[in-house]
Amino acid sequence: MAAKKVVAVTGFITAYAVGTYMAYSWFHKPGPRTAQASNVIFDSIAKDYDKKMENDEWMLGITRLRKQLVSLAKGSVLEVGAGTCRNIDFYPSHIQKLTFADHSIKMLEEGKRKFSGTRDADFVLMDGHKLDFPDNTFDTVVDTFGLCSFDNPKEVLGEMQRVCKEDGVILLLEHGRSTNHNWLSSHLDRKAELHHADWGCWWNRNIEQLVTEAGLEIVNTKKQNLGTTYFYVAKPKKQAE
């Protein structure tokens, strides 16, 4: 009986989460649309960003995935495209050095407000396409929901691998087109420009293709939310000798 209740509750939560996602996808109406650089868009939405994201991320299981992902971090950590630093409270207590990088000053300012000061953390205004760090600097490099926003995500993945130590780990939590449901990807394609104008995010990118072409060595991967949420544990590609 207990097992049946667990299955029923899990099924309800899953159905509710999928319903939430689909309702948002279909009925969300973006604001006025103008051609803007993504950092301008992010600066404009920074103040209310967390409040708008909180409930949807919890219902879609993304909060749980964030916790799972960064629990795997080790040593010195760089988070690229950190935004408002939504992962800041989820890092293990043994991580003593965190570096949060983003190209939106307003998003970083929101992130700084969350910082408790219990460990060493830097907040740096930096373009993910040109990370101003030496090769092999960090034990862990993290990106959560950033590949949708960079102009050239493959270039950013290359930079993440460059600054990650050869024995380090790259942790990704992303969203993009569904490889399982063509009807959903078609819808994301139709709404992509409107969504980008509102959120600075191209939600129809092929995440699997980007990760494969970047040459990451995949250690573990899983999908959620009709195949639109991607969870990766990876290693940087091996350098040619």
Buried (B, 14 or more C-beta within 10 A) or exposed (E): EEEEEEEEEEEEEBEEBBEBBBEEBEEEEEEEEEEBEBBEBBBBBBEEBBEEBEEBBEBBBBBEBBEBBBEBBEBBBBBBBBBBBBBBEBBEEEBEBBBBBBBBEBBBBBBEEEBEEEEEBEBBEBBBBEBEBEEBBBBBBBBBBBBBBBEEBBBBBBBBBBBBBEEBBBBBBBBBBBBEEEEBBEBBEEBBEBBBBBBBBBBBBEBBEBBEEBBBEBEEEEBBBBBBBBBBBBBBBEEEE
